[in-house]
């Protein structure tokens, strides 16, 4: 299977407040702002930030330390069953390819542990993860 790492898939901004003040938007972009917050926190912690894409085009938002991988998915909320399935399935596919027994989904407010046959996915609110 083909492993793909990249560090410049999206453009991140330094300040969400400044972005909101000077940009034109037709929607709230809450998911993108949450993902940007996670990116900035990872950089603040000194991580080199990557994303991971599987051979069958599943991807996670962030991959930290490819030698000992930590996969992070960011999703504003997972209450919609389709969204929940999409986020979990993508993360599980990536976990399987990089041989990781644990993945992380960061959300606005949700928290749980999802036990699967391929490992554990922790769902954690971004505010708690940032502490």
C-alpha positions as CSV (number, residue, x, y, z in Angstrom):
1,X,0.0,0.0,0.0
2,X,1.1,3.5,-0.8
3,X,1.8,5.8,2.1
4,X,1.4,9.5,1.5
5,X,2.7,12.1,3.9
6,X,2.4,15.8,3.2
7,X,2.9,18.9,5.2
8,X,1.3,21.6,3.1
9,X,-2.1,20.3,2.0
10,X,-4.1,23.3,3.4
11,X,-3.4,26.9,4.2
12,X,-3.6,27.7,7.9
13,X,-3.8,31.1,9.4
14,X,-2.1,32.4,12.4
15,X,-5.1,34.0,14.1
16,X,-8.7,32.9,13.7
17,X,-10.0,36.3,15.0
18,X,-8.1,38.2,12.4
19,X,-9.2,35.8,9.7
20,X,-12.9,36.4,10.7
21,X,-12.4,40.2,10.7
22,X,-10.8,40.5,7.3
23,X,-12.2,37.7,5.2
24,X,-15.4,37.3,3.2
25,X,-17.4,34.2,4.1
26,X,-20.8,32.8,3.2
27,X,-20.9,30.4,6.1
28,X,-19.5,30.1,9.6
29,X,-16.7,27.7,8.6
30,X,-16.7,26.3,12.1
31,X,-15.0,23.0,11.1
32,X,-12.2,24.8,9.4
33,X,-11.7,27.2,12.3
34,X,-11.6,24.2,14.7
35,X,-9.0,22.4,12.4
36,X,-7.0,25.6,12.3
37,X,-7.0,25.8,16.1
38,X,-5.7,22.3,16.3
39,X,-3.0,23.0,13.7
40,X,-1.8,26.1,15.7
41,X,-1.7,24.1,18.9
42,X,0.3,21.3,17.4
43,X,2.8,23.9,16.0
44,X,2.9,25.6,19.4
45,X,3.8,22.3,21.0
46,X,6.7,22.0,18.5
47,X,5.4,19.2,16.3
48,X,6.1,18.8,12.6
49,X,2.6,18.4,11.2
50,X,1.7,16.1,8.4
51,X,-1.5,14.5,7.0
52,X,-1.9,10.9,6.0
53,X,-3.7,9.5,2.9
54,X,-4.2,5.8,2.5
55,X,-3.8,3.8,-0.7
56,X,-7.6,3.9,-1.1
57,X,-7.9,7.7,-0.6
58,X,-8.9,7.8,3.0
59,X,-7.2,10.5,5.0
60,X,-6.7,12.0,8.4
61,X,-6.2,15.7,9.1
62,X,-3.0,15.3,11.0
63,X,-0.2,12.8,11.4
64,X,2.4,13.5,14.1
65,X,5.7,11.6,14.2
66,X,5.5,9.1,11.3
67,X,8.1,6.9,13.1
68,X,5.7,6.4,16.0
69,X,2.4,7.7,14.4
70,X,-0.3,9.6,16.1
71,X,-3.3,10.2,13.9
72,X,-5.7,13.1,14.6
73,X,-9.0,13.8,12.9
74,X,-10.9,17.1,13.5
75,X,-14.6,17.2,13.2
76,X,-16.8,20.0,14.6
77,X,-19.5,17.5,15.7
78,X,-20.3,13.9,15.1
79,X,-24.0,13.8,15.9
80,X,-25.0,13.1,12.3
81,X,-24.6,9.3,11.7
82,X,-23.2,9.8,8.2
83,X,-20.5,12.3,9.5
84,X,-19.7,9.9,12.4
85,X,-19.3,7.0,10.1
86,X,-17.1,8.9,7.7
87,X,-14.8,10.3,10.3
88,X,-14.4,6.9,12.1
89,X,-13.9,4.9,8.9
90,X,-11.3,7.3,7.6
91,X,-9.4,7.3,10.9
92,X,-9.6,3.5,11.2
93,X,-8.3,3.0,7.6
94,X,-5.3,5.2,8.4
95,X,-4.7,3.6,11.7
96,X,-4.6,0.2,10.0
97,X,-2.1,1.3,7.4
98,X,0.3,2.9,9.8
99,X,-0.1,0.1,12.3
100,X,-1.4,2.4,15.1
101,X,-3.7,1.0,17.9
102,X,-4.9,4.5,18.8
103,X,-6.5,7.4,17.1
104,X,-7.9,10.8,18.2
105,X,-10.9,12.7,17.0
106,X,-11.1,16.3,18.2
107,X,-14.6,17.9,18.3
108,X,-16.2,21.0,19.7
109,X,-17.8,19.3,22.7
110,X,-18.1,15.5,22.3
111,X,-16.2,13.0,24.4
112,X,-16.1,9.2,24.3
113,X,-13.9,6.2,23.7
114,X,-14.7,4.0,20.7
115,X,-13.4,0.5,20.9
116,X,-12.9,-1.2,17.6
117,X,-11.3,-4.4,16.4
118,X,-8.4,-2.4,15.1
119,X,-7.8,-0.2,18.2
120,X,-9.3,2.6,20.2
121,X,-10.4,6.0,19.0
122,X,-10.7,8.7,21.6
123,X,-13.1,11.5,21.0
124,X,-12.1,14.6,22.9
125,X,-13.3,18.2,22.9
126,X,-10.6,20.5,21.5
127,X,-10.7,22.8,24.5
128,X,-9.9,19.9,26.8
129,X,-7.1,18.6,24.5
130,X,-5.5,22.0,24.5
131,X,-5.2,22.2,28.3
